[in-house]
């Protein structure tokens, strides 16, 4: 054993050990001589690295087996032999049996959590992980994770969750890894295998289950009746998917119908997050459930997804990004601000880990996987810019770091794993709306970067003039951003832009529109034609966002002009503000209220941002024309209708007060 270089006293005092002759181990050091103490070298360094858990478990297993043999030897032929707490490896002819130990639970939880928190198996199995496309250090050493529980009849205990029992499935170690349908699936089974290995004992159960406990197969019926889940998924594709097309519908639905969630825990988590985000985004009249039941189911689905995904980050996949994006939407609609941003941060950084922002990372991937990644990245890109302007947050995904192409303008049925099929002539792809809104958000990112750079170091002289020219160019680009949009995405103006008809305001308009909103949210038999038109829904998002970005650019342009000339033409500013208010009003009046309502609270936040800033400008401008004041008053009036839409999306009865067309409070 190598001797320590410092004596025991110097090591304890953490001082340098000084000897006149370092080669003489018997010579005391100067410090020990000065202190008059013995100079010893008895310290031996410990072996580096983690303990050999594998060897320890083998030793424990051998000891348990020896104890079991000793018990069997001491028992008589006529006596009952007690069951060993160590699980026996199941044979091909008998289902695995798992001994459980009850754990008291102070508070009731959802049916999905009941089996896990009420009983933790004393027998767990390890699984072999297939090779990953993203090799990391964790792939070579997985014993750091707690072993996963075996699938047994008790896993789906009918008495625990009210479900009918079914016989355990038999799995053959020699069968192929995935079914033929999974060969064309969007989401490969990176992290899951059924090859069961030797049973290993674990410590006595505790109140808190191991992190990977939930990372096992589940059925949709564990959470809600399958028909209910399928209805919610259908609502997702009808109302939510046009704005967030981050799954490939044909392969997703094929996997759902093939019960893939019973073989792949991560796909189960994807379904759960899809359901949770849908429940908080569709009008409650579309669901045959009470509001509190909808909220409870959304919470249960989110928690089920979260329990599974926290143990499956390595290796990362595009499915992780989609799940966290849906979680971000869920928390946004539920008003969980900090949790929303945490979920978005996870989604963005997993996407960066996968290099989804770099076009070169898409080489060699299946085409469906490529398109899912592109769509998801640009959704994150837009959400990042939206939060940056509305909440004043730093930009996370910058345009100058991005080389990822826009998604192919093809509907899902024309995208296969190996080929792009031609889009029928004259048929506009749904993803075109995402591409146009992404261009608008890219312009927003450009102006926000300039605003924040100039705030830190204001430009002067010729640099100020150059910056003003850049901002003018951005203004021209945002005005023309939708000039070449396909016909289904083009706005059909109800009135000329410069004309604001009297019917845009007044009690009659408010009462009629509030009645439409109430019918849309409360009447299951109300017409859904406008809400089901994806291009009308996307029009509202596109044109409102365009006016938001235009308004931000014009605001900063006026600030630069003031810095350059020392003053700004107040009448021109007032006219510009009137144009923005008038065009925003025309947009909102040119799109059916049901299509606007389908956009949900995110659209309300954008309109509120512009309207509140415009109202401040009108109050400050003493020379503002009467027409501008009327336009802003009408816009503020319309915002009360949008706030009513926002209120109807709330699933919390405590936050849902009554309202009427007259005197409804605005949410600031």
C-alpha positions as a printed Julia matrix, in Angstrom:
668×3 Matrix{Float64}:
   0.0     0.0     0.0
   1.31    3.42   -0.95
   2.29    5.52    2.04
   0.69    8.94    2.51
   3.0    11.86    1.72
   1.82   13.85    4.78
   1.93   12.73    8.37
  -1.32   12.16   10.25
  -1.06   15.4    12.27
  -0.38   17.62    9.22
  -3.12   15.89    7.26
  -5.61   16.54   10.06
  -4.54   20.2    10.3
  -4.5    20.51    6.46
  -1.02   22.04    6.38
   1.97   21.16    4.29
   4.12   18.45    5.87
   7.78   19.61    5.85
  10.69   17.21    6.43
  14.37   17.97    5.99
  14.86   14.67    4.17
  11.7    13.62    2.32
  13.22   10.23    1.43
  13.58    9.23    5.09
  10.15    8.01    6.28
  11.35    7.66    9.89
  12.36   11.29   10.24
   9.68   13.43   11.99
   8.41   16.54   10.24
   9.2    20.03   11.52
   5.63   20.69   12.71
   5.52   17.58   14.89
   8.94   18.39   16.32
   7.81   21.94   17.14
   4.58   20.68   18.74
   6.35   17.87   20.57
   4.03   15.13   19.27
   4.66   11.78   17.62
   4.96   11.92   13.82
   3.02    8.95   12.42
   1.99    7.79    8.95
  -0.89    5.42    9.67
  -3.47    6.95    7.26
  -4.31    4.73    4.28
  -6.25    6.29    1.34
  -9.59    4.72    0.53
 -10.27    2.96   -2.73
 -11.68    5.37   -5.3
 -14.88    4.93   -7.24
 -18.39    3.74   -6.33
 -18.93    0.5    -4.41
 -19.42   -2.64   -6.46
 -23.21   -2.84   -6.15
 -23.43   -5.76   -8.54
 -21.11   -7.89   -6.38
 -22.92   -6.78   -3.24
 -26.31   -7.79   -4.69
 -24.94  -11.17   -5.77
 -23.64  -11.72   -2.24
 -27.01  -10.72   -0.78
 -28.83  -13.01   -3.2
 -26.52  -15.89   -2.32
 -27.04  -15.28    1.39
 -30.83  -15.14    0.95
 -30.77  -18.35   -1.1
 -28.66  -20.09    1.55
 -31.08  -18.96    4.24
 -34.02  -20.24    2.2
 -32.3   -23.64    1.75
 -31.61  -23.81    5.47
 -35.28  -23.1     6.24
 -36.37  -25.8     3.8
 -33.96  -28.27    5.4
 -35.26  -27.59    8.9
 -38.94  -27.91    7.95
 -40.82  -31.24    8.0
 -42.69  -32.75    5.05
 -46.09  -32.07    6.59
 -45.5   -28.47    7.65
 -46.18  -25.34    5.63
 -43.1   -23.73    4.15
 -43.14  -19.92    4.51
 -42.75  -17.87    1.32
 -39.37  -16.28    0.88
 -39.44  -12.5     0.53
 -37.11  -12.85   -2.44
 -39.04  -13.12   -5.68
 -38.57  -16.28   -7.73
 -37.84  -15.84  -11.4
 -41.1   -16.66  -13.24
 -41.17  -19.57  -15.63
 -42.77  -19.64  -19.05
 -45.76  -21.58  -17.76
 -46.6   -19.64  -14.62
 -47.4   -15.94  -14.18
 -45.0   -13.94  -12.01
 -46.08  -13.5    -8.41
 -45.12  -10.37   -6.5
 -45.33   -9.98   -2.75
 -46.5    -6.54   -1.68
 -46.29   -4.57    1.5
 -49.05   -2.06    2.3
 -48.07    1.55    2.92
 -50.35    4.0     4.65
 -51.2     7.1     2.66
 -52.39   10.23    4.45
 -54.28   11.72    1.52
 -56.34   10.15   -1.25
 -54.83   10.25   -4.72
 -55.95    9.44   -8.23
 -56.55    5.9    -9.42
 -53.37    5.96  -11.5
 -51.29    6.56   -8.37
 -53.18    4.22   -6.03
 -51.45    0.92   -6.91
 -48.0     2.44   -6.6
 -48.4     4.35   -3.36
 -50.51    1.76   -1.58
 -48.18   -1.13   -2.35
 -44.56   -1.35   -3.4
 -43.28   -4.71   -4.63
 -40.37   -6.28   -2.79
 -39.21   -7.85   -6.02
 -37.89   -5.84   -8.92
 -36.23   -6.76  -12.18
 -33.56   -5.07  -14.19
 -33.93   -4.67  -17.94
 -31.44   -4.47  -20.74
 -31.53   -1.25  -22.72
 -31.22   -1.3   -26.52
 -28.52    0.77  -28.21
 -29.3     4.46  -28.5
 -28.88    6.83  -31.4
 -27.54    9.3   -28.88
 -24.71    7.48  -27.03
 -23.91    8.97  -23.64
 -21.99    7.79  -20.62
 -25.19    6.66  -18.91
 -25.81    4.09  -21.64
 -22.87    1.99  -20.46
 -23.83    1.84  -16.77
 -27.49    1.55  -15.82
 -27.18   -0.03  -12.39
 -27.29    3.48  -10.94
 -31.04    3.48  -11.58
 -33.32    1.59   -9.22
 -34.49   -1.66  -10.88
 -37.96   -1.7   -12.4
 -40.79   -3.77  -10.93
 -41.92   -6.92  -12.62
 -45.26   -7.02  -14.38
 -47.62   -9.05  -12.29
 -51.29   -9.53  -11.75
 -51.13   -7.13   -8.84
 -49.9    -4.34  -11.09
 -53.44   -3.94  -12.38
 -55.34   -4.72   -9.24
 -59.09   -4.42   -9.95
 -59.77   -3.63   -6.32
 -57.3    -0.75   -6.41
 -58.52    1.08   -9.49
 -61.92   -0.37  -10.24
 -60.78   -2.04  -13.46
 -61.59   -5.53  -14.61
 -58.72   -7.99  -14.32
 -57.1    -9.61  -17.3
 -54.53  -12.42  -17.57
 -50.87  -11.44  -17.62
 -49.28  -11.31  -21.03
 -46.61  -13.82  -21.95
 -43.44  -12.53  -23.54
 -40.79  -14.58  -25.31
 -37.19  -13.46  -25.05
 -36.56  -14.56  -28.62
 -39.31  -12.46  -30.19
 -38.41   -9.33  -32.23
 -38.01   -6.09  -30.28
 -40.94   -4.32  -31.87
 -44.07   -5.3   -33.72
 -44.23   -4.73  -37.51
 -46.43   -1.68  -36.96
 -43.74   -0.13  -34.78
 -41.2    -0.27  -37.6
 -43.04    2.67  -39.16
 -43.71    4.47  -35.89
 -42.69    8.06  -35.35
 -41.35    7.37  -31.89
 -38.91    4.43  -31.6
 -38.81    2.41  -28.41
 -35.48    3.74  -27.21
 -35.72    3.0   -23.53
 -37.79   -0.14  -23.14
 -37.26   -3.89  -23.32
 -39.2    -6.84  -21.98
 -36.25   -9.17  -21.48
 -36.51  -10.01  -17.81
 -33.35  -11.02  -15.98
 -32.4   -12.35  -12.58
 -34.48  -11.19   -9.63
 -32.48   -9.17   -7.14
 -33.52   -8.31   -3.6
 -34.07   -4.7    -2.64
 -34.17   -2.98    0.75
 -37.47   -2.96    2.66
 -40.09   -0.71    1.04
 -40.29    2.92    2.09
 -42.99    5.58    1.79
 -41.34    7.08   -1.29
 -41.13    4.67   -4.27
 -37.99    4.61   -6.41
 -37.83    7.19   -9.18
 -38.15    4.62  -11.96
 -41.09    2.79  -10.35
 -43.67    4.19  -12.75
 -41.5     3.57  -15.81
 -43.38    0.44  -16.78
 -46.29   -0.37  -19.09
 -49.68    1.12  -18.32
 -53.09    0.93  -19.87
 -55.21    3.91  -20.81
 -57.97    2.31  -18.77
 -55.84    2.84  -15.66
 -56.67    6.55  -15.96
 -60.07    6.77  -17.69
 -62.3     4.67  -19.93
 -60.6     4.13  -23.27
 -63.54    5.63  -25.18
 -63.15    8.85  -23.18
 -59.43    9.04  -23.98
 -60.13    8.44  -27.68
 -62.79   11.18  -27.67
 -60.31   13.66  -26.18
 -57.65   12.68  -28.73
 -60.2    13.28  -31.51
 -60.87   16.75  -30.03
 -57.13   17.39  -30.03
 -56.86   16.79  -33.75
 -60.02   18.82  -34.46
 -59.28   21.93  -32.38
 -55.71   21.96  -31.03
 -53.63   20.25  -33.71
 -53.92   23.0   -36.38
 -52.06   25.4   -34.05
 -49.67   22.8   -32.58
 -49.0    20.09  -35.2
 -46.17   18.41  -33.28
 -47.27   14.8   -33.72
 -47.66   12.78  -36.91
 -51.34   11.87  -36.91
 -51.31    8.61  -38.94
 -48.49    6.97  -36.96
 -49.73    8.38  -33.64
 -53.23    7.0   -34.15
 -51.85    3.67  -35.42
 -49.84    3.37  -32.21
 -52.87    4.23  -30.08
 -55.05    1.63  -31.81
 -52.23   -0.93  -31.48
 -52.13   -0.27  -27.68
 -48.5     0.76  -27.87
 -48.8     2.44  -24.48
 -48.98   -1.07  -22.97
 -45.51   -1.81  -24.36
 -43.81    1.59  -24.26
 -44.08    3.71  -21.08
 -42.85    6.86  -22.83
 -45.6     6.64  -25.44
 -48.11    6.31  -22.59
 -46.67    9.55  -21.2
 -47.09   11.22  -24.6
 -50.76   10.22  -24.74
 -51.29   11.47  -21.2
 -49.69   14.87  -21.89
 -51.69   15.18  -25.12
 -54.92   14.52  -23.23
 -54.02   16.92  -20.39
 -53.18   19.81  -22.73
 -56.33   19.17  -24.78
 -58.65   19.19  -21.79
 -57.56   22.73  -20.85
 -57.84   24.05  -24.42
 -61.2    22.85  -25.73
 -64.59   24.31  -24.73
 -66.12   22.31  -21.9
 -69.37   21.86  -23.84
 -67.47   19.47  -26.13
 -66.86   17.08  -23.22
 -69.64   15.13  -21.49
 -68.08   15.87  -18.1
 -68.51   18.36  -15.29
 -65.89   21.1   -15.03
 -64.34   19.72  -11.83
 -64.13   16.26  -13.43
 -62.38   17.72  -16.48
 -59.87   19.49  -14.28
 -59.26   16.39  -12.16
 -58.71   14.22  -15.24
 -56.31   16.79  -16.75
 -54.32   16.86  -13.51
 -54.23   13.06  -13.3
 -53.03   12.74  -16.9
 -50.33   15.36  -16.4
 -49.09   13.7   -13.22
 -49.09   10.27  -14.86
 -46.92   11.62  -17.67
 -44.62   13.41  -15.26
 -44.08   10.33  -13.08
 -42.91    8.34  -16.1
 -40.78   10.93  -17.87
 -38.67   12.0   -14.9
 -36.95    8.6   -15.01
 -36.37    8.49  -18.77
 -34.34   11.54  -19.79
 -31.39    9.45  -21.02
 -31.22    8.99  -23.91
 -33.2    12.08  -25.01
 -35.74   11.76  -27.82
 -38.03   14.07  -29.73
 -40.9    12.55  -27.76
 -39.49   14.11  -24.58
 -39.59   17.54  -26.23
 -43.19   17.12  -27.41
 -44.28   15.92  -23.96
 -42.69   18.88  -22.2
 -44.17   21.3   -24.74
 -47.64   19.91  -24.01
 -46.89   20.18  -20.28
 -45.96   23.83  -20.81
 -49.31   24.47  -22.51
 -51.15   22.68  -19.71
 -49.52   24.79  -16.99
 -50.04   27.99  -19.0
 -53.79   27.37  -19.23
 -53.96   26.36  -15.55
 -52.13   29.51  -14.46
 -49.06   27.74  -13.05
 -46.59   30.39  -14.2
 -43.34   29.13  -12.67
 -44.09   25.5   -13.55
 -44.95   26.55  -17.1
 -41.56   28.17  -17.56
 -39.81   25.19  -15.99
 -41.53   22.86  -18.48
 -40.63   25.16  -21.36
 -37.02   25.26  -20.18
 -36.87   21.48  -20.18
 -38.4    21.28  -23.66
 -36.05   23.91  -25.1
 -32.89   22.44  -23.62
 -33.73   18.85  -24.57
 -34.32   20.18  -28.11
 -30.9    21.86  -28.01
 -29.34   18.64  -26.69
 -30.8    16.87  -29.73
 -29.46   19.75  -31.9
 -32.93   20.29  -33.31
 -31.9    23.87  -34.14
 -29.17   22.64  -36.51
 -30.18   21.39  -39.95
 -27.15   19.09  -40.1
 -28.57   16.99  -37.25
 -31.44   15.82  -39.46
 -29.23   13.81  -41.8
 -29.95   10.1   -41.63
 -33.24   10.42  -39.72
 -36.54    9.03  -40.96
 -38.6    11.67  -42.72
 -41.46   11.5   -40.22
 -39.0    12.03  -37.38
 -37.45   14.96  -39.26
 -40.8    16.71  -39.71
 -41.9    16.12  -36.11
 -38.62   17.64  -34.91
 -38.85   20.66  -37.22
 -42.43   21.4   -36.26
 -41.72   21.03  -32.56
 -38.64   23.24  -32.73
 -40.48   26.07  -34.5
 -43.34   25.83  -32.0
 -40.79   26.28  -29.22
 -39.16   29.12  -31.17
 -42.47   30.98  -31.41
 -43.42   30.36  -27.77
 -40.0    31.7   -26.74
 -40.55   35.0   -28.6
 -44.13   35.31  -27.37
 -43.08   34.94  -23.72
 -40.18   37.3   -24.29
 -42.38   40.2   -25.47
 -45.41   39.6   -23.25
 -43.48   38.85  -20.05
 -40.23   40.74  -20.65
 -38.08   37.6   -20.45
 -34.72   37.0   -22.16
 -34.73   35.18  -25.48
 -33.72   31.53  -25.19
 -33.72   30.37  -28.84
 -32.04   33.03  -30.98
 -32.46   33.27  -34.72
 -28.71   33.59  -35.36
 -28.16   30.18  -33.71
 -30.79   28.5   -35.87
 -30.13   26.75  -39.19
 -33.15   24.44  -39.02
 -35.38   24.63  -42.11
 -39.1    25.25  -41.88
 -41.26   22.09  -42.0
 -42.29   20.74  -45.37
 -45.69   22.08  -46.38
 -47.26   18.64  -46.57
 -50.18   17.16  -44.69
 -49.34   14.19  -42.5
 -50.8    11.57  -44.83
 -48.22   12.56  -47.48
 -45.23   12.03  -45.18
 -43.92    8.48  -44.85
 -40.78    7.2   -43.1
 -38.86    7.02  -46.37
 -40.53    9.39  -48.85
 -42.41   12.67  -49.27
 -45.54   12.18  -51.37
 -46.8    15.11  -53.48
 -49.4    17.38  -51.89
 -52.52   17.47  -54.11
 -52.69   20.57  -56.29
 -54.84   23.31  -54.79
 -54.86   21.76  -51.29
 -53.13   23.96  -48.7
 -51.23   22.04  -46.02
 -52.18   22.74  -42.41
 -48.53   23.22  -41.48
 -48.37   26.31  -43.71
 -49.93   28.27  -40.83
 -47.03   27.25  -38.57
 -44.51   28.32  -41.21
 -46.02   31.79  -41.61
 -46.35   32.39  -37.88
 -42.72   31.25  -37.47
 -41.59   33.9   -39.99
 -43.48   36.54  -38.01
 -41.89   35.37  -34.74
 -38.45   35.44  -36.4
 -39.04   39.15  -37.16
 -40.13   39.68  -33.56
 -36.9    38.04  -32.42
 -34.86   40.38  -34.62
 -36.45   43.53  -33.21
 -36.27   42.28  -29.62
 -32.54   41.56  -29.91
 -31.92   45.08  -31.26
 -34.05   46.69  -28.57
 -32.17   44.94  -25.77
 -28.72   45.49  -27.24
 -29.47   49.19  -27.67
 -30.86   49.42  -24.16
 -27.52   48.26  -22.78
 -25.46   50.42  -25.15
 -27.57   53.12  -26.88
 -26.4    53.83  -30.46
 -25.29   57.35  -31.36
 -24.45   59.29  -34.48
 -24.14   57.22  -37.63
 -24.83   54.02  -35.68
 -28.17   55.46  -34.59
 -29.02   56.32  -38.2
 -28.04   52.81  -39.32
 -30.19   51.26  -36.59
 -33.18   53.36  -37.64
 -32.76   52.11  -41.22
 -32.7    48.5   -39.96
 -35.89   49.04  -37.99
 -37.58   50.64  -41.0
 -36.64   47.58  -43.06
 -38.11   45.3   -40.39
 -41.32   47.36  -40.48
 -41.62   46.87  -44.24
 -41.05   43.14  -43.84
 -43.69   42.69  -41.13
 -46.31   44.64  -43.09
 -45.73   42.38  -46.1
 -45.3    39.17  -44.09
 -48.66   37.71  -45.11
 -48.92   39.26  -48.57
 -48.21   35.92  -50.26
 -50.08   33.66  -47.87
 -52.17   30.93  -49.54
 -55.8    31.7   -50.17
 -57.24   29.8   -47.14
 -55.0    31.85  -44.83
 -55.85   35.24  -46.31
 -58.1    37.48  -44.27
 -61.43   38.48  -45.79
 -61.75   42.09  -44.6
 -65.24   42.93  -43.37
 -64.72   46.66  -43.92
 -62.09   48.96  -45.44
 -59.08   49.37  -43.16
 -59.54   53.11  -42.67
 -63.25   52.81  -41.91
 -64.56   51.89  -38.47
 -68.32   51.36  -38.68
 -70.48   52.36  -35.72
 -71.72   48.79  -35.27
 -68.26   47.81  -33.97
 -69.29   49.11  -30.54
 -72.28   49.74  -28.38
 -74.49   47.64  -26.1
 -76.19   45.84  -29.0
 -72.9    44.5   -30.37
 -71.67   43.46  -26.92
 -74.84   41.61  -26.01
 -75.02   39.77  -29.34
 -71.35   38.74  -29.18
 -71.55   37.67  -25.56
 -74.53   35.5   -26.46
 -72.48   33.84  -29.22
 -69.62   33.19  -26.82
 -71.94   31.73  -24.19
 -73.58   29.49  -26.78
 -70.17   28.32  -28.02
 -68.96   27.29  -24.57
 -72.17   26.07  -22.94
 -74.33   24.58  -25.7
 -73.23   21.1   -26.85
 -75.52   21.41  -29.89
 -74.17   24.77  -31.08
 -72.69   24.96  -34.56
 -68.99   24.09  -34.65
 -68.38   24.82  -38.32
 -66.24   27.92  -37.74
 -64.34   26.39  -34.85
 -63.63   23.29  -36.94
 -62.25   25.35  -39.84
 -58.51   25.19  -39.1
 -57.63   28.0   -41.51
 -60.04   30.45  -39.85
 -58.52   29.55  -36.47
 -55.01   30.07  -37.85
 -56.03   33.4   -39.45
 -56.85   34.83  -36.03
 -53.46   33.8   -34.66
 -51.52   34.98  -37.73
 -53.03   38.42  -38.17
 -53.23   39.32  -34.49
 -49.57   38.31  -34.02
 -48.62   40.34  -37.1
 -50.21   43.47  -35.61
 -48.48   42.8   -32.29
 -45.04   42.64  -33.95
 -45.83   45.66  -36.12
 -46.81   47.63  -33.03
 -43.55   46.72  -31.22
 -41.49   47.77  -34.26
 -43.33   51.1   -34.61
 -42.9    51.83  -30.92
 -39.14   51.34  -31.13
 -38.91   53.27  -34.39
 -40.5    56.28  -32.66
 -38.01   55.98  -29.8
 -35.09   56.01  -32.26
 -36.53   59.03  -34.09
 -36.85   60.86  -30.77
 -33.21   60.06  -29.93
 -32.07   61.22  -33.38
 -34.17   64.38  -33.77
 -34.9    65.26  -30.15
 -38.67   65.1   -30.7
 -41.29   63.11  -32.58
 -44.35   64.21  -34.53
 -47.18   63.51  -32.07
 -49.88   63.72  -34.72
 -48.11   61.13  -36.87
 -47.68   58.84  -33.88
 -51.38   59.18  -33.05
 -52.28   58.33  -36.65
 -50.04   55.25  -36.57
 -51.67   54.1   -33.34
 -55.11   54.61  -34.87
 -54.13   52.48  -37.87
 -52.98   49.65  -35.58
 -56.18   49.82  -33.52
 -58.36   49.99  -36.63
 -56.64   47.05  -38.32
 -56.76   44.97  -35.16
 -60.46   45.71  -34.86
 -61.03   44.78  -38.49
 -59.19   41.5   -37.96
 -61.24   40.61  -34.91
 -64.49   41.51  -36.66
 -63.58   39.7   -39.9
 -63.08   36.32  -38.19
 -65.99   34.44  -36.58
 -65.97   34.68  -32.81
 -65.92   30.86  -32.55
 -62.65   30.75  -34.51
 -61.18   33.43  -32.27
 -62.35   31.58  -29.15
 -60.68   28.36  -30.33
 -57.29   30.12  -30.06
 -57.8    30.34  -26.32
 -56.08   32.58  -23.75
 -52.84   33.07  -25.74
 -54.63   35.23  -28.31
 -56.29   37.24  -25.54
 -52.88   38.07  -24.06
 -51.63   39.41  -27.41
 -54.66   41.65  -27.95
 -54.53   42.85  -24.36
 -50.85   43.78  -24.73
 -51.56   46.0   -27.75
 -54.84   47.43  -26.43
 -53.45   48.43  -23.03
 -50.44   50.16  -24.57
 -52.65   51.96  -27.11
 -54.97   53.16  -24.37
 -52.03   54.65  -22.49
 -50.92   56.44  -25.67
 -54.41   57.92  -26.17
 -54.53   59.22  -22.61
 -51.12   60.9   -22.99
 -51.78   62.42  -26.42
 -53.91   65.54  -25.88
 -54.07   66.17  -29.63
 -55.25   62.68  -30.54
 -58.09   62.79  -33.06
 -61.55   61.8   -32.01
 -61.47   58.86  -34.44
 -58.41   57.44  -32.67
 -60.11   57.66  -29.28
 -63.15   55.9   -30.72
 -61.01   53.15  -32.26
 -59.27   52.53  -28.96
 -62.55   52.56  -27.08
 -63.98   49.96  -29.48
 -60.85   47.85  -29.16
 -61.04   47.99  -25.39
 -64.71   47.06  -25.64
 -63.82   44.05  -27.77
 -61.21   43.06  -25.24
 -63.98   42.58  -22.67
 -65.41   39.93  -25.0
 -62.02   38.26  -25.29
 -61.71   38.27  -21.51
 -65.04   36.46  -21.35
 -63.54   33.85  -23.69
 -60.53   33.57  -21.4
 -62.78   33.15  -18.37
 -64.6    30.25  -19.99
 -61.36   28.32  -20.33
 -60.8    28.37  -16.57
 -61.41   25.0   -14.92
 -61.23   26.38  -11.38
 -64.72   27.14  -10.1
 -63.28   29.46   -7.45
 -61.74   31.67  -10.13
 -64.79   31.54  -12.36
 -67.06   34.37  -11.39
 -70.24   35.32  -13.16
 -70.12   37.94  -15.87
 -72.4    39.71  -18.23
 -72.17   41.79  -21.32
 -72.28   44.95  -19.24
 -69.73   45.6   -16.55
 -67.51   42.57  -16.95
 -64.18   43.17  -15.16
 -61.08   43.02  -17.27
 -58.23   40.78  -16.27
 -55.06   42.87  -16.33
